[in-house]
Amino acid sequence: MAARTQESSPTARALLVLELLQNQPGTTAGQLARELGVSERAARRYVGILREAEIPVLSERGRHGGYRVGRGVRLPPLVFSATEALGVVMAVLEGHHETSDSADPVANALRKIMRALPEAVAAQAELVRRTARPVPDRHAAPADPSVTARLVHACSLRRQVRIGYRHEDGTEWSSRVEPWSVVVRQGRWYLLSRRVSNAALRTYRLDRIRSVELLEDAFEPPADLDPVALLERNFALGWAYPTEVVIEAPAERASAWVPATIGRIEPVDDASCLLLGSTNDPDWYAEMLAGIPAPFRIVGGPELRDAARALAGRLLAACRT
C-alpha cells in the first residue's frame, strides 16, 4: 500500500488511523505504519490517542487479528470523503425535505454534515438543499423516531410491549403484542406483530402508535420469519370485501404481475391460477386487475364485479368518437 501524505500533527495522523479502521476493520499496526509511512510504534501511539479521546478502538490478537472501531457509549466521529458526504446529503434530500426544522434530528444531522464539507462541495449541496422540492406522496407517513427506536429495541430484546394506538377514525385503544419486526415499505413504517390476547397476526402503522411500554414477558418469533413477505401477505387479508379471481396464466407468471398486497396466488393447473384476497376499495382493486396482461375472470366478490363493470363502462366511453 502506498504511504499517505505526511502529516506533522499527531492528531491529524490519529484521524487518518480512524478513517483507515472505519474503512478496513482488522487493519494491523504494521499495515497502519505502512499506510502512514511511520513506524509500528508510532502507529500504536496514534491508536492510543484515539482511545484517550474515548473512541473505542478494539484490538484482536492472532493471525486474523488487528484493530477495529467498536461500539461505545457515544457515536465515534465518522470520517467521510467529500464524495461520500455529498452522497449522504443527496440521499437525505431525496427522501427527507424538512431540512429547516431545528427540532428534526434528520435536519440537524444533515446540517452537521454540510458544515464539515469542503467549501466548494458544500456550496453545491446548499444550492440543491434550497431548491429541492418534495414530490407529494399520499402513501408516505412519517413515524415518530422515539416510538420507532423503542419498538426496534423491543424487537431486538424479544420482549412484549403494550402499544397505544389511534385508528384512522380517531378512536384510541391499547393492545399487548409481541413485536416481531419493524418494516418500512413505500414511505410507510409498520410494526409486524402478534397480539397476545388471541395470537392473531397484526400489522400496525407506526405513525398511529401513540405510546410504547416495554414489558417483562419474553417471546420467540417464528424461526423462518420473513418480515417483508409476511407483511405483504397480511395486507391482503381481513378487508371488508372478499375477492376471488381466476387468471389464465401459470401461477409463476401471475405472481410477477400481481403484488402480494392484493392477494395470494394458488395454482389451478399448468395454465391457470387463482387470486384470493380482500379489499376495502373494490374500485381500486378493479383498476389493479385491469393491469394484468392476461385474461381473467372474477368468480367471487359481487362488489368487485360491480366495480369492474363500472370501470369497463368508463373505458368504453373513452373510446367513443
C-alpha positions as CSV (number, residue, x, y, z in Angstrom):
1,M,0.0,0.0,0.0
2,A,1.2,3.5,-0.8
3,A,2.1,5.7,2.1
4,R,-0.3,8.5,3.0
5,T,0.8,12.2,2.7
6,Q,2.9,13.0,5.7
7,E,1.1,15.0,8.4
8,S,3.0,16.8,11.1
9,S,0.2,16.8,13.6
10,P,-0.3,13.6,15.7
11,T,-4.0,14.4,15.9
12,A,-4.2,14.6,12.1
13,R,-2.4,11.2,11.8
14,A,-4.8,9.8,14.5
15,L,-7.7,10.8,12.4
16,L,-6.2,9.1,9.4
17,V,-5.9,6.0,11.5
18,L,-9.6,6.3,12.4
19,E,-10.5,6.6,8.7
20,L,-8.5,3.6,7.9
21,L,-10.1,1.5,10.6
22,Q,-13.6,2.6,9.6
23,N,-12.9,1.6,6.0
24,Q,-10.9,-1.6,6.7
25,P,-11.7,-3.2,10.1
26,G,-9.0,-5.6,11.2
27,T,-6.1,-3.5,10.0
28,T,-2.9,-4.4,11.8
29,A,-0.3,-2.0,13.4
30,G,2.1,-3.0,10.6
31,Q,-0.5,-2.1,7.9
32,L,-1.2,1.2,9.6
33,A,2.5,2.0,9.7
34,R,3.0,1.3,6.0
35,E,-0.1,3.3,5.1
36,L,1.1,6.3,7.1
37,G,4.7,6.0,6.4
38,V,5.7,5.7,10.1
39,S,7.0,3.0,12.5
40,E,4.7,0.5,14.1
41,R,5.4,2.1,17.5
42,A,4.2,5.4,16.1
43,A,1.1,3.8,14.6
44,R,0.2,2.3,18.1
45,R,0.7,5.7,19.6
46,Y,-1.9,7.2,17.3
47,V,-4.3,4.3,18.3
48,G,-3.6,5.4,21.9
49,I,-4.6,9.0,21.0
50,L,-7.9,7.7,19.7
51,R,-8.5,5.7,22.9
52,E,-7.7,8.7,25.1
53,A,-10.4,10.5,23.2
54,E,-12.8,7.7,24.3
55,I,-13.1,6.3,20.8
56,P,-13.5,2.5,21.3
57,V,-10.7,1.1,19.2
58,L,-10.6,-2.7,19.9
59,S,-7.6,-5.0,19.2
60,E,-7.7,-8.7,18.4
61,R,-4.7,-11.0,18.5
62,G,-3.9,-13.9,16.2
63,R,-3.4,-14.5,12.5
64,H,-6.6,-12.6,11.6
65,G,-6.4,-10.0,14.3
66,G,-6.0,-6.3,14.1
67,Y,-7.7,-3.1,15.1
68,R,-11.3,-2.1,14.6
69,V,-13.6,0.6,15.9
70,G,-16.1,-0.9,18.4
71,R,-19.4,0.3,19.8
72,G,-19.1,2.7,22.7
73,V,-21.4,4.8,24.8
74,R,-21.3,7.6,22.2
75,L,-21.0,7.5,18.4
76,P,-17.4,7.8,17.4
77,P,-16.6,10.5,14.8
78,L,-17.2,9.4,11.2
79,V,-14.7,10.3,8.6
80,F,-16.2,10.8,5.1
81,S,-14.6,11.7,1.9
82,A,-16.1,14.7,0.1
83,T,-17.8,12.4,-2.3
84,E,-19.2,10.1,0.4
85,A,-20.5,13.1,2.4
86,L,-22.2,14.6,-0.6
87,G,-23.8,11.3,-1.4
88,V,-25.3,11.2,2.1
89,V,-26.6,14.7,1.7
90,M,-28.2,13.9,-1.7
91,A,-29.8,10.8,-0.3
92,V,-31.3,12.7,2.6
93,L,-32.6,15.5,0.4
94,E,-34.1,12.9,-1.9
95,G,-36.3,11.4,0.8
96,H,-36.5,13.9,3.6
97,H,-37.2,17.6,2.8
98,E,-38.0,19.1,6.2
99,T,-34.4,20.3,6.5
100,S,-35.2,23.7,8.0
101,D,-36.8,22.3,11.2
102,S,-34.4,22.7,14.1
103,A,-36.3,20.1,16.1
104,D,-35.9,17.4,13.4
105,P,-33.0,15.1,14.1
106,V,-32.5,14.3,10.4
107,A,-32.3,18.0,9.6
108,N,-29.8,18.6,12.4
109,A,-27.6,15.6,11.2
110,L,-27.7,17.0,7.7
111,R,-26.6,20.4,8.8
112,K,-23.6,18.9,10.7
113,I,-22.5,17.0,7.6
114,M,-22.8,20.1,5.4
115,R,-20.8,22.2,7.8
116,A,-18.0,19.7,7.5
117,L,-17.9,19.5,3.7
118,P,-15.3,21.4,1.7
119,E,-16.5,24.9,0.8
120,A,-16.9,24.2,-2.9
121,V,-18.8,21.0,-2.3
122,A,-20.9,22.5,0.5
123,A,-22.0,25.4,-1.8
124,Q,-23.3,23.0,-4.4
125,A,-25.1,20.9,-1.7
126,E,-26.6,24.0,-0.2
127,L,-27.9,25.1,-3.6
128,V,-29.6,21.7,-4.0
129,R,-31.0,21.9,-0.5
130,R,-32.5,25.3,-1.1
131,T,-34.0,24.5,-4.4
132,A,-35.2,20.9,-3.7
133,R,-38.9,20.5,-3.6
134,P,-40.7,17.4,-2.3
135,V,-42.9,15.4,-4.6
136,P,-46.1,14.7,-2.5
137,D,-46.6,11.1,-1.8
138,R,-50.1,10.3,-0.5
139,H,-48.8,7.0,0.8
140,A,-45.9,8.3,2.8
141,A,-46.4,8.8,6.6
142,P,-43.6,9.9,8.9
143,A,-43.1,7.9,12.1
144,D,-42.1,9.3,15.4
145,P,-38.3,8.5,15.8
146,S,-38.7,7.9,19.6
147,V,-41.6,5.4,19.0
148,T,-39.6,3.7,16.3
149,A,-36.5,3.4,18.5
150,R,-38.5,1.9,21.4
151,L,-40.1,-0.7,19.1
152,V,-36.8,-1.6,17.4
153,H,-35.3,-2.0,20.9
154,A,-38.2,-4.3,22.0
155,C,-37.8,-6.3,18.8
156,S,-34.1,-6.9,19.5
157,L,-34.8,-7.8,23.1
158,R,-37.7,-10.1,22.1
159,R,-39.9,-8.5,24.8
160,Q,-43.6,-7.9,24.7
161,V,-44.9,-4.3,24.5
162,R,-48.2,-2.5,25.2
163,I,-48.9,0.0,22.5
164,G,-51.4,2.8,22.4
165,Y,-52.9,3.2,19.0
166,R,-55.1,5.8,17.3
167,H,-57.2,4.5,14.4
168,E,-57.9,6.4,11.3
169,D,-61.4,7.3,12.6
170,G,-59.9,8.8,15.7
171,T,-60.7,6.0,18.2
172,E,-57.9,5.0,20.5
173,W,-57.1,1.7,22.2
174,S,-54.2,-0.2,23.6
175,S,-53.0,-3.7,22.9
176,R,-50.4,-6.1,24.3
177,V,-48.3,-7.5,21.4
178,E,-45.1,-9.4,20.5
179,P,-43.1,-7.0,18.3
180,W,-41.6,-9.2,15.6
181,S,-40.2,-6.6,13.3
182,V,-40.3,-3.0,12.2
183,V,-40.6,-2.7,8.4
184,V,-40.6,0.3,6.1
185,R,-42.4,-0.1,2.8
186,Q,-43.1,2.6,0.2
187,G,-42.8,5.5,2.6
188,R,-44.7,4.0,5.4
189,W,-43.4,2.3,8.6
190,Y,-45.1,-0.7,10.1
191,L,-44.9,-2.9,13.1
192,L,-45.3,-6.6,12.3
193,S,-46.6,-8.3,15.5
194,R,-48.7,-11.0,17.1
195,R,-51.4,-9.9,19.5
196,V,-51.0,-11.7,22.8
197,S,-54.8,-12.0,23.6
198,N,-55.7,-14.1,20.6
199,A,-52.4,-15.0,18.8
200,A,-53.5,-13.1,15.7
201,L,-51.0,-11.6,13.3
202,R,-51.3,-7.8,13.2
203,T,-49.7,-5.0,11.3
204,Y,-49.8,-1.5,12.8
205,R,-48.7,1.8,11.2
206,L,-46.0,3.4,13.3
207,D,-47.4,6.9,12.7
208,R,-50.5,5.9,14.5
209,I,-48.8,4.4,17.5
210,R,-49.0,6.9,20.3
211,S,-47.2,5.1,23.1
212,V,-44.9,2.1,23.7
213,E,-44.5,0.4,27.1
214,L,-41.8,-2.3,27.3
215,L,-43.0,-5.3,29.3
216,E,-41.0,-8.1,31.1
217,D,-42.5,-11.0,29.2
218,A,-40.3,-12.5,26.6
219,F,-41.3,-14.2,23.3
220,E,-39.7,-16.1,20.4
221,P,-40.6,-15.0,16.8
222,P,-41.0,-17.7,14.1
223,A,-37.7,-19.3,13.2
224,D,-38.3,-18.8,9.5
225,L,-39.7,-15.3,9.8
226,D,-39.6,-13.2,6.6
227,P,-40.9,-9.9,7.8
228,V,-41.4,-8.2,4.3
229,A,-43.1,-11.2,2.7
230,L,-45.4,-11.7,5.8
231,L,-46.2,-8.0,5.9
232,E,-47.3,-8.1,2.2
233,R,-49.4,-11.2,2.6
234,N,-51.1,-9.7,5.7
235,F,-52.0,-6.6,3.7
236,A,-54.3,-8.7,1.5
237,L,-56.3,-10.2,4.4
238,G,-59.1,-9.1,6.6
239,W,-60.7,-6.4,4.5
240,A,-64.4,-5.9,4.1
241,Y,-64.9,-7.4,0.6
242,P,-63.5,-10.9,-0.2
243,T,-62.2,-11.3,-3.8
244,E,-61.6,-14.4,-6.0
245,V,-60.2,-14.1,-9.5
246,V,-59.1,-16.8,-12.0
247,I,-56.2,-15.7,-14.1
248,E,-55.5,-17.5,-17.4
249,A,-51.7,-17.9,-16.8
250,P,-49.4,-20.1,-14.8
251,A,-49.1,-19.2,-11.1
252,E,-45.4,-18.4,-11.5
253,R,-46.1,-15.8,-14.2
254,A,-49.1,-14.3,-12.5
255,S,-47.0,-13.9,-9.3
256,A,-44.8,-11.5,-11.2
257,W,-47.8,-9.4,-12.3
258,V,-49.8,-9.3,-9.1
259,P,-48.4,-7.6,-5.9
260,A,-48.6,-9.8,-2.8
261,T,-50.5,-6.9,-1.1
262,I,-53.7,-7.6,-3.1
263,G,-53.9,-11.4,-2.6
264,R,-52.5,-14.9,-2.6
265,I,-51.8,-16.8,-5.8
266,E,-52.7,-20.5,-5.9
267,P,-52.2,-22.7,-8.9
268,V,-55.2,-24.3,-10.5
269,D,-53.4,-26.2,-13.3
270,D,-50.5,-25.6,-15.6
271,A,-52.3,-22.8,-17.5
272,S,-54.3,-21.0,-14.8
273,C,-54.2,-19.9,-11.2
274,L,-56.5,-18.4,-8.5
275,L,-56.0,-15.0,-6.9
276,L,-57.6,-14.9,-3.4
277,G,-57.7,-11.7,-1.4
278,S,-59.9,-8.9,0.0
279,T,-60.3,-5.2,-0.2
280,N,-62.0,-2.1,1.3
281,D,-61.9,-0.4,-2.1
282,P,-63.4,-2.5,-5.0
283,D,-62.9,0.3,-7.5
284,W,-59.1,0.4,-6.8
285,Y,-58.9,-3.4,-6.9
286,A,-60.6,-3.5,-10.3
287,E,-58.1,-1.0,-11.6
288,M,-55.3,-3.2,-10.3
289,L,-56.7,-6.2,-12.1
290,A,-57.0,-4.2,-15.3
291,G,-53.2,-4.1,-15.4
292,I,-52.8,-7.9,-15.6
293,P,-51.5,-8.8,-19.1
294,A,-53.6,-12.0,-19.3
295,P,-57.3,-12.9,-19.5
296,F,-59.0,-13.2,-16.1
297,R,-62.5,-13.9,-14.6
298,I,-63.9,-12.5,-11.4
299,V,-65.6,-15.6,-9.8
300,G,-66.0,-14.3,-6.2
301,G,-67.0,-10.9,-4.8
302,P,-70.1,-9.1,-6.1
303,E,-68.7,-5.7,-5.1
304,L,-65.6,-6.3,-7.2
305,R,-67.7,-7.4,-10.2
306,D,-69.8,-4.2,-10.0
307,A,-66.6,-2.1,-9.8
308,A,-65.1,-4.0,-12.8
309,R,-68.3,-3.3,-14.8
310,A,-68.2,0.4,-14.0
311,L,-64.5,0.6,-14.9
312,A,-65.3,-1.2,-18.2
313,G,-68.0,1.2,-19.0
314,R,-65.8,4.2,-18.4
315,L,-63.1,2.8,-20.6
316,L,-65.6,2.0,-23.4
317,A,-67.0,5.5,-23.1
318,A,-63.5,6.9,-23.5
319,C,-63.1,5.1,-26.8
320,R,-66.3,6.6,-28.4
321,T,-65.7,9.1,-31.2
